[in-house]
Amino acid sequence: MILFHHARGLPMFAASRHPETGEPIMIYAGEQGYWPLAPDIDPEKFNRDIGATPAQVRAMEIGSMFGWEAPGSFVENHKEKP
């Protein structure tokens, strides 16, 4: 499974915010859904600390919700903000 993540250019995991509640969540590359995080964890800081780019996080958000073959789950389909 590690090869899948490296081949896709995704980290093994990344933090995000639940789209409806804003609560911090963890997303694992290749897995559907998410896992809750402690409310005091800042997803943006967490991702910076592990080196996950905004494009990678967005691809993982889409993959976890819509499937890992959806076009949005590919990091190359997201442009980095300057």
N, C-alpha and C positions, 0 to 999 in steps of 0.2 A: 504494500500500500504506500510506502514511502516513495517509491518510484513515481507513482501517480502524482503525488504532490509536487515533486521536483520537476517532473515533465510538464506540469501545468504552470509552473512558476508561482505556486502558492505556498505560503507557510503551512505548517501542520495545523495551526489554530490561529484564531484572531478574535479580538473582542469587538463588540458592536453594541448598539442600543436596540431594544425591542421597538419595532416600528410603531406600535400603538401606545405602549406605556412609557417608553424611554428608559426602562430599566436596563442595566448592564447585562449582556449575555455573552456566552462563548460559543463560537462556531468552529467546528472541526472540519477540515477539508475532506471532501468525499462523503460526508455524512449529512443526512437530512435533519432538519430541525436545529435546535439550539439548546444550550444548557444555561440556567441562571447563574449569575455571578453575585458576589457580595455587593450590596448597594453602595459601598464606599469605594469601589474600584472605578477608576476613570478609564473608559475604553480607549479614548484617544491617546492618553499617556501610555497605557499598556501597549498599544500597537506601536507607538514610537519607540518604546523601550525594547521591543522584540524585533524592530526593523520592518514591520509590515507596512506597506505603502497604502494610501487611500484606494488606489486602483485594485490592489489585492483584496483589501477588506470588502470593497463593493462587489467584486467577483464572487467572493465567498458568501456574502449575504444573499446574492441572487441564486447561487448554486444550492445553498441550504434550503431555500424556499421553493425554487422552481425546477430543481434537478441539475446535476452536474454536467449535463450535455446542452443545457440552454445556452444560447449565444452570450448572454450576459455573465455566465459563469467563467468565461475566458478573460483573463486579465488583459490581454491585448485589445479587447473591445472597450477598454476604459482609458481615457486620457488622464494623465496626471495634471493637476493644477500647478501652474508655475509658482 
